[in-house]
């Protein structure tokens, strides 16, 4: 049996953390990971890794061993650069051992996680991020909210925030891992998922901000690796 659950972060982490989460995949199971604009710190198969912001789908398959539990903490879009202490683009589309990013902290944290139960692991991950005393890039956070609106244009968002498109692109790449264009595409996909299944697909495409159903189909395939019908059958909106 495959289970996934999200928990709200402690109040002190709300500005930078979207959620704490646990995922358990049955032997031989499959997990399709879809871009969400976030970076996660994950304990995976006993190893601590940084999961960078993805620009396309990642399909993870479990082996035949008994189901294992994965624990993680998800950083909000715009928080990763500050929390990690490096440009988020350096981990884009990558799974990087945390020891390479936090060499002074990761070994002791990994040892503590190995000795802890599920709830204790989430608490340890939260405490590790809290100790970073990081702040989310306010400009990028504001841009992410605006890019999430149907019909948003990067030029208009940059002008509204009082910066050049080039400056906004640089800040977004450093804080998120990729630029405003990709962040906008991801936000549009999340809007589509959030619309549910009560209206025709063509209507949902326009409501989400796609130019047409064909445009939506192309974008969904690129970001998820599936057709819109297949993807939306069981897609759920995760915290971001």
C-alpha positions in Angstrom: 0.0 0.0 0.0 1.2 3.5 -0.9 0.5 6.3 1.5 1.5 10.0 1.6 0.7 12.6 4.2 1.6 16.2 4.8 1.9 18.0 8.1 1.9 21.7 8.8 5.4 23.1 9.8 6.0 24.7 13.2 4.9 28.3 13.3 8.5 29.6 13.2 9.1 27.9 9.9 5.9 28.9 8.1 7.6 31.7 6.1 10.1 29.2 4.5 8.6 25.7 4.8 5.5 24.5 3.0 5.1 21.3 4.9 6.7 18.3 6.5 5.8 15.0 4.8 6.0 11.3 4.9 5.7 8.8 2.0 5.5 5.1 2.1 5.6 3.1 -1.2 4.7 -0.6 -1.4 7.2 -3.0 -2.8 7.3 -2.7 -6.6 5.4 0.6 -6.4 5.9 3.7 -8.5 5.9 7.4 -7.6 5.7 10.2 -10.2 7.2 13.4 -9.0 5.8 16.6 -10.7 7.5 20.0 -10.7 6.1 22.3 -7.9 8.7 25.0 -7.6 10.0 23.6 -4.4 13.2 22.1 -3.0 13.0 19.3 -0.4 15.4 17.9 2.2 14.7 14.2 2.2 15.8 11.1 4.1 15.7 8.5 1.4 16.8 4.9 1.8 18.8 6.0 4.9 20.6 8.8 3.1 20.0 12.5 3.5 19.6 14.3 0.1 18.6 17.6 -1.3 16.0 17.2 -4.0 16.3 20.2 -6.3 13.5 21.9 -8.1 12.5 19.7 -11.1 11.8 21.0 -14.6 10.1 17.8 -15.7 8.7 14.5 -14.3 10.7 12.1 -12.2 9.5 8.5 -11.8 10.8 6.6 -8.8 10.3 2.9 -8.5 10.7 0.9 -5.3 12.4 -2.5 -5.2 11.0 -5.7 -3.8 12.1 -5.1 -0.2 9.4 -4.3 2.4 7.8 -0.9 2.1 10.1 1.9 3.5 9.1 5.3 4.8 10.5 8.4 3.3 10.6 11.6 5.4 11.0 15.1 4.1 10.7 18.8 4.6 9.5 21.0 1.6 10.9 24.5 1.2 8.6 27.2 -0.3 9.5 28.7 -3.7 12.0 31.4 -3.0 13.4 29.9 0.2 15.8 27.3 -1.1 18.8 29.5 -1.9 18.8 31.0 1.6 18.2 27.8 3.5 20.8 25.8 1.5 23.4 28.6 1.5 24.0 28.3 -2.2 22.2 29.3 -5.5 19.3 26.9 -5.9 20.2 26.4 -9.5 23.1 24.3 -8.4 20.7 21.5 -7.3 18.1 22.0 -10.1 17.0 18.6 -11.5 19.4 16.9 -9.1 19.5 14.7 -6.0 22.5 15.9 -4.0 23.8 14.4 -0.7 23.2 16.9 2.0 26.7 16.3 3.2 27.9 18.1 0.1 25.8 21.2 1.0 26.0 21.2 4.8 29.2 19.3 5.5 29.4 20.5 9.1 25.8 19.5 9.9 24.7 16.6 7.8 26.7 13.7 9.3 25.4 14.3 12.9 21.9 14.9 11.5 21.9 11.7 9.5 23.0 9.7 12.6 20.2 11.3 14.7 17.7 10.5 12.0 18.8 6.9 11.8 18.1 6.5 15.5 14.7 8.3 15.5 11.2 7.2 14.8 9.0 8.7 12.1 7.7 11.6 14.2 11.2 12.2 15.5 12.7 12.4 12.0 10.3 15.1 11.0 11.1 17.1 14.1 14.8 16.8 13.5 14.5 18.0 9.9 12.4 21.0 11.1 15.0 21.9 13.8 17.8 21.6 11.3 16.1 24.1 8.9 15.1 26.4 11.8 18.7 26.7 12.9 19.6 28.1 9.5 17.7 31.3 10.4 17.0 31.8 6.7 14.6 34.2 5.2 12.6 33.7 2.0 13.5 36.1 -0.8 10.6 38.6 -0.5 10.9 39.7 -4.1 10.8 36.2 -5.5 7.9 35.3 -3.1 5.9 38.2 -4.4 6.7 37.3 -8.0 5.7 33.7 -7.4 2.3 34.9 -6.1 1.8 37.2 -9.1 3.0 34.6 -11.7 0.3 32.3 -10.2 -2.5 34.5 -11.6 -4.1 33.6 -14.9 -2.7 35.7 -17.7 0.3 36.9 -15.8 3.2 38.3 -17.9 6.8 38.3 -16.6 7.3 41.9 -17.9 4.3 43.1 -16.1 5.2 41.3 -12.9 8.7 42.8 -13.0 7.4 46.3 -13.6 4.9 45.9 -10.8 7.7 44.9 -8.4 9.9 47.8 -9.6 12.8 45.7 -11.1 14.0 44.7 -14.5 13.1 41.4 -16.1 16.8 40.5 -16.0 17.1 41.2 -12.3 13.9 39.2 -11.5 15.3 36.3 -13.5 18.6 36.3 -11.7 16.9 36.5 -8.2 14.4 33.7 -9.1 17.1 31.4 -10.4 19.1 31.8 -7.3 16.2 31.4 -4.9 14.1 28.8 -6.7 16.4 27.0 -9.1 14.9 28.2 -12.4 13.5 31.4 -13.9 10.1 33.1 -13.9 9.0 31.5 -17.1 9.3 28.0 -15.7 7.9 29.1 -12.4 4.9 30.5 -14.2 4.4 27.2 -16.1 4.5 25.2 -12.9 2.0 27.6 -11.2 -0.4 27.2 -14.2 -0.2 23.4 -13.9 -1.0 23.7 -10.2 -4.0 25.9 -11.0 -5.2 23.3 -13.4 -5.0 20.6 -10.8 -6.8 22.8 -8.3 -9.8 23.2 -10.5 -11.0 19.7 -9.9 -12.9 17.6 -12.4 -16.4 19.1 -12.5 -16.1 21.1 -15.8 -15.0 20.1 -19.3 -11.3 19.9 -19.9 -11.3 22.7 -22.5 -13.0 25.0 -20.0 -10.6 24.1 -17.3 -7.6 24.8 -19.6 -8.9 28.4 -20.3 -9.7 29.0 -16.6 -6.2 27.9 -15.6 -4.7 30.4 -18.0 -3.7 28.2 -21.1 -4.2 29.8 -24.5 -6.1 26.7 -25.7 -6.7 23.0 -24.9 -3.9 22.1 -27.2 -1.5 24.4 -25.4 -2.6 22.8 -22.1 -2.0 19.3 -23.5 1.5 20.2 -24.6 2.4 21.8 -21.3 1.0 18.9 -19.2 2.9 16.4 -21.3 6.2 18.3 -20.9 5.8 18.8 -17.1 4.3 15.4 -16.2 5.1 13.0 -19.0 1.4 12.1 -19.2 -1.7 13.1 -21.2 -3.9 15.6 -19.4 -6.7 13.0 -19.0 -4.4 10.4 -17.5 -2.6 13.0 -15.3 -5.7 14.6 -14.0 -7.4 11.3 -13.1 -5.7 11.1 -9.8 -3.7 14.4 -9.5 -3.9 16.1 -6.1 -2.6 19.5 -5.1 0.4 19.2 -2.8 1.7 21.9 -0.4 4.1 24.4 -2.0 
